[in-house]
Amino acid sequence: MQSLPRTTRDIALTFDACGGPGGSGYDRALIDFLRARHIPATLFINSRWIDANPAVFHRLAGDPLFEIANHGTRHRPLSVTGRSAYGIPGTKGAGEVYDEIAGNQAKLARLLGAPPRFFRSGTAYCDDIAARIVTDLGECFVSFSVNGDGGATFTAEQVHTTVASARAGSIVLCHMNHPEGGTAGGIASAVPRLLARGHRFVRLSDALHRT
């Protein structure tokens, strides 16, 4: 899924928490802004990030503004051939694809009381065979239509420019594990601009529930 189905003015903000070498920080300013403005979002969280931030994870999981989604066990691009993406080696073979999905799926099911509905791999890369495995494991693969923070490398001004240009039906990808970056500042300035243009923010499950 790269965009929202049958939407009117809806936009989905999604935030990855990569963990491990991808970063296990916590962008408190970003989450505080979303809470203050009552902006719902879908949070794709990696197993290693959960291990590094257990108390924060439980607070996020208990907040009805947010839904928790699966961002994999080791933050690997999802491939049956080992194809890399952005310099990160991909999974090699169906067994590693299964482990990447199911390991964190089981952890999240145990912590949340129910398995997550959505999966995004590290770098959001997924080949066709791996995508079928995601589906067979009961999750929906989610990509994105707007790369909101360039893998947490953008300045606040760049994040603002990119996110504020999102159209109805967009799935915006940003990160919540790099508090030193420009994501929080850019989101804080882009969201009011989008609201003023008549957009509404939704969690992925809310958008699909209305279809």
C-alpha positions in Angstrom: 0.0 0.0 0.0 1.5 3.3 -1.1 -1.5 5.6 -0.7 -4.8 5.7 1.1 -7.8 4.1 -0.7 -11.0 6.1 -1.5 -10.0 9.1 0.5 -11.3 12.6 0.3 -8.9 14.9 2.2 -7.2 12.4 4.4 -3.4 12.2 4.9 -1.7 9.5 7.0 1.4 10.5 9.0 3.6 7.5 9.6 6.8 7.5 11.7 9.5 4.9 11.8 11.6 3.9 14.8 14.4 2.0 13.4 16.6 0.9 16.3 20.0 -0.6 16.3 22.5 1.2 13.9 19.4 3.0 12.4 19.1 4.9 15.7 17.3 4.2 19.0 16.7 7.7 20.0 13.3 9.1 20.9 12.0 12.4 19.3 10.0 13.6 22.3 9.3 17.0 20.8 7.7 15.4 17.8 5.4 13.2 19.9 4.6 16.0 22.2 3.5 18.1 19.3 1.3 15.4 17.9 -0.3 15.0 21.3 -0.8 18.7 21.8 -2.5 19.1 18.5 -4.4 15.8 18.7 -2.9 14.5 15.5 -3.2 10.8 15.0 -0.4 8.8 13.5 0.8 5.2 12.8 4.1 4.3 14.4 6.3 1.6 12.7 8.5 0.3 15.5 11.5 -2.0 15.2 12.2 -4.7 17.7 15.5 -3.3 18.8 14.0 0.2 19.4 11.4 -1.4 21.7 14.2 -3.1 23.6 16.0 0.2 24.0 12.9 2.2 25.0 10.5 -0.1 26.8 8.9 2.5 29.0 8.4 4.9 26.1 7.0 2.1 24.0 4.4 1.2 26.6 3.3 4.9 26.8 2.9 5.1 23.1 1.1 1.9 22.8 -1.4 3.1 25.5 -2.1 6.3 23.7 -5.2 6.1 21.5 -3.9 8.8 19.1 -1.3 6.3 17.9 -1.4 2.8 16.4 1.6 0.6 16.5 2.8 -1.2 13.4 5.7 -3.7 12.6 9.0 -2.3 11.4 10.8 -5.6 11.5 13.1 -7.5 13.8 16.5 -6.3 12.5 15.5 -3.4 10.2 16.4 -5.2 6.9 15.2 -4.5 3.4 12.8 -7.4 2.5 14.1 -9.5 -0.3 14.5 -13.2 -1.1 17.8 -12.5 -2.9 19.7 -10.3 -0.4 19.2 -7.2 -2.4 20.4 -4.1 -0.4 18.8 -0.7 -0.2 20.5 2.5 0.9 23.6 0.5 1.8 21.7 -1.9 4.1 21.9 -5.6 3.1 18.5 -7.3 2.5 17.2 -10.6 3.8 18.5 -13.6 1.9 15.8 -16.2 1.2 12.3 -16.8 2.4 13.4 -17.9 5.8 15.1 -14.6 6.6 12.1 -12.8 5.3 9.9 -14.8 7.6 12.2 -14.1 10.6 12.3 -10.4 9.9 8.5 -10.1 9.9 7.5 -12.8 12.4 10.0 -12.0 15.1 8.8 -8.5 15.8 5.2 -9.6 15.0 5.3 -12.0 17.9 6.9 -9.4 20.2 4.2 -6.8 19.3 1.4 -9.3 19.7 2.7 -10.2 23.2 3.0 -6.5 24.2 -0.1 -5.2 22.6 -2.4 -8.2 23.1 -3.1 -8.5 19.4 -0.8 -8.7 16.3 -0.1 -5.6 14.3 -2.0 -5.0 11.1 0.7 -3.2 9.1 4.4 -3.9 8.2 7.1 -1.7 6.7 10.5 -3.1 6.2 13.8 -1.3 6.8 14.2 1.3 4.0 10.6 0.3 2.9 12.0 -2.0 0.2 10.1 -5.2 -0.5 10.3 -7.5 -3.5 7.2 -9.3 -4.9 7.8 -12.6 -3.2 8.6 -11.0 0.2 5.4 -9.0 -0.2 3.4 -12.2 -0.5 5.0 -13.6 2.6 4.0 -10.4 4.5 0.4 -11.0 3.3 0.5 -14.7 4.3 1.6 -13.7 7.8 -1.5 -11.6 8.1 -0.1 -8.1 7.7 -0.4 -5.4 5.1 2.8 -4.1 3.6 2.9 -0.3 3.7 5.3 1.9 1.6 4.8 5.6 1.3 4.0 8.3 -1.3 5.8 11.2 0.5 9.4 10.8 1.8 8.9 13.5 4.5 12.3 13.7 6.1 14.7 11.9 3.7 15.6 9.1 6.1 15.9 11.6 9.0 18.5 13.7 7.1 16.4 16.7 6.2 16.5 20.1 7.9 13.3 21.4 9.5 12.8 23.6 6.4 13.2 20.7 4.1 10.7 18.6 6.1 8.2 21.5 6.0 8.5 21.9 2.3 8.1 18.2 1.5 5.3 17.4 4.0 3.4 20.6 3.4 3.1 19.6 -0.3 1.4 16.3 0.5 -1.8 15.7 -1.4 -5.0 14.0 -0.3 -4.5 10.3 0.1 -0.8 10.6 0.9 1.1 8.3 3.2 3.9 10.4 4.6 7.0 8.6 5.9 9.1 10.3 8.6 11.2 9.1 11.6 10.7 9.4 15.3 14.1 8.0 16.4 16.3 11.0 15.5 15.6 13.9 17.9 18.7 15.7 16.6 17.1 16.0 13.2 14.7 18.4 11.6 11.6 16.2 11.7 9.9 17.6 14.7 10.3 21.2 13.6 9.2 20.5 10.0 6.2 18.5 11.1 5.2 21.2 13.6 5.1 23.9 10.8 3.7 21.7 8.0 0.7 20.2 9.9 -1.1 23.6 10.5 -0.6 24.4 6.8 -2.2 21.1 5.8 -5.0 21.6 8.3 -5.7 25.1 6.9 -6.0 23.5 3.4 -8.8 21.3 4.7 -6.9 18.0 5.2 -7.5 15.6 8.0 -4.9 13.3 9.5 -5.8 9.6 10.1 -4.2 6.4 11.3 -3.9 3.8 8.6 -6.5 1.5 10.2 -9.0 4.4 10.4 -8.6 5.1 6.7 -9.1 1.5 5.8 -12.0 1.1 8.1 -13.9 3.6 6.1 -13.4 1.9 2.8 
